[in-house]
Amino acid sequence: MISGASLLICFVVAQSTPLYEAEFIFPPNDKHNHGSSIVETAGGDLLTCWFHGSGERNSDDVMVQGARRRAGSKDWSEPFLMADTPDLPDCNPVLFIDPRGVLWLIWITVQDNQWGGSLLKYRTAANYTKDGPPEWDWQDVIHARPEKLEELYVPMVDNAKDVLAPLLAAVPDFAKEIDDARDAATNKLRRRLGWMTRLHPIMTSPNRMMLGLYSDVFNCSLAGFTEDWGKTWTFSQPILDPAPNLLGNIQPSFVQKKDGAIMAFMRDNGIPNYVRTATSSDNGVTWSKLGTLEIRNPGSSVECIALKNGHWILVCNDTTDGRHLLSVYVSEDEGTTWKLLRRLEEVEKGKGSFSYPSVIQAVDGSIHCTYSYSGNGITGSTIKHVRFMEQ
């Protein structure tokens, strides 16, 4: 076991001071540790995972690791193996516990060292409370079949090419990427490969799971649905906008409103540098045009969750450039307005990187967040865990 005393960064116990705890899940090491996900078990344990290796898609030693913290303990277990496809990178893991109490691990295996060649996979386990890794009892591939991708994407790209012609002429590499994406949209295999996970799914009914997906080839988001616990899957239309300056919305985090509408909060992979949004009024199948929050985004993942009291929590890098600032925002009106709740990390640009938050609310009402952590006085990288209350 890793000593909690050696890793504990800050633990405030005075009742007059808002709760805040933070620690590294494992000591920083010289590998790339990124893309974490966290869940709470029925017994109150915390289970988290991340990908670990010498790089990302170009490094064939990348695997998914995990760790557990028992209820009432301040110590995380030693990291253990959650998934490893030999000689291929395993990235972007997501953990989820469904209403039956079954644990899911959803992730990608990169076939050709390119994000567009990623294969979407999942594992489930009914027994995951013992020490060490879960006892996986099922594994399968999720075959993505986006609805109307070619029909919607090609006209959007053609419009963008016309409007952005001066920019494309000045930046040949960008023009080549757009041409490649257009070609990919007309190719059945390329339309179906490369869809990746990042954030927790949500349940839109007792048996309907909605999983956020995105593509670095098409620079847009998508939703996948299963109503039979993974036996079959259907998919939404892509979240797109014909406005050329709004190309690039990825890594969707879904939240359902009280009236049933679903909002997507997304990383900005384009020009505005603000958190992107879209809304669905038909249970996630089709989507509105894109909107933006008045919260900056430098091209980094965000996660939004609904709390038990109806408030929403959004964790993000609220900068125009860099991941040196990680903040928590709260909305009391289902995403219409936001106010800063607290800073989780804040250093000068270039002094540290804190990104890819994974957020849950525990049974006791506290908020748990894990995220990638490097710089700021440490050598290497690790995953940090923090716990705090809204108030």
C-alpha positions, 0 to 999 in steps of 0.5 A: 500500500502507498502511504497516505501520509507521504502523498497527502497534499491537503486535508482540511478538517476544521468544520468552519472551513469547506471540505477539501482533500487532495492526493496523488493516486500514485507517486509521479513516474516517468511514463505518460499517465493521462485520461483518468476516470473514477466511480464510487462502488455501492460499498463506498470504495473509489475505483479509478483508471487511466492510460499509462505508457511511453506516449499515446497513440504512437506508443505500443506499450500503452495500457490501462491501469487502475487503483482502488481506495477503500471506504474510510481509507486515505490510501490508494492501492498500488496500480494494477492492470485493467486492460492491455492489448499486446503491442497496441496502445490502449487509451481513453478509458471510461468507468461506469457502474450501471443501475444493475451494479455492473462495472463497465470499462470502455476504452479504445485500442489504436490499430495503426497508431492513428486516432482514426484507426481506433477500435471501440471496446468494452468489458463488464464485471459483476465482481469488482470489490476484491483487491486487485483488478475486477474479475472481467466476465464479458468483453466485446467490440462496439461497432459504431455506425453514425447516422447520416454522417456522410449526408450531413458532413460533406455539405458542411465541409464543402461550405467551410472550404468555400468560406475559409478558402483564403485560410486554406490556401495559406495553410496547406496542412489544414486544407489537406486535413479537411480534404481527408476528412471529407474523403473519410465521410464517403468511405464506409469503413472510415466512417465507422472507425476512430470513434473514441470515448472520454467521459462517463455515460449517462442513463436516460432511462432505467435501461438506456445508456447514452455514451459520448463519442468523438472523432479526431478525423471528423472533429465532431461528437456523437452519442451511442446508445444501448438498451440491452446492456451492450448486446446491441448499439445504435448511434445518433446523428453527428453533432455538427454546425454549418458555420465554418468557425464552429468546426471542432467540437469533441469529447462530449459530456452529457447532462439531462435536464428535468424536462428530458432535453439533453445538453452536450458540453464539449471541448473546443478544437477550433477557433472560438476557444470557448466551451461548446454546447448543443442540445437534443430534444429527442433523447440524443438522436439529433442535435441543435446547432452549436452554442458556446458558454462564456467559459474559455477552453484551450482545446482540453476536455471538460466534464459536466454532471448534475448534482442531487440538488439539481445544480450542475458542476462543470470542471474545465481548463478555463484559459485560451491557451494552456492547461495551467488553470483547472477550475470548477463552475456551478450552474443553478439553472441547468446550464443557462448561467455559470459562476466560478466555484473554486480553482483546483489548480492555478500556476503560471503558463508553462509551469504545470499541466492539469487536465482531463477531469473525471467527476462524480458525486458520491453518496455522501454528497461530496464531489470527487474529481481525478485529473492528469497532473504534471509539472508544478514541482514534480518530475514525470506525471501522475493522476491527482484525486480531489474531494470537495463539497459544493458549499 
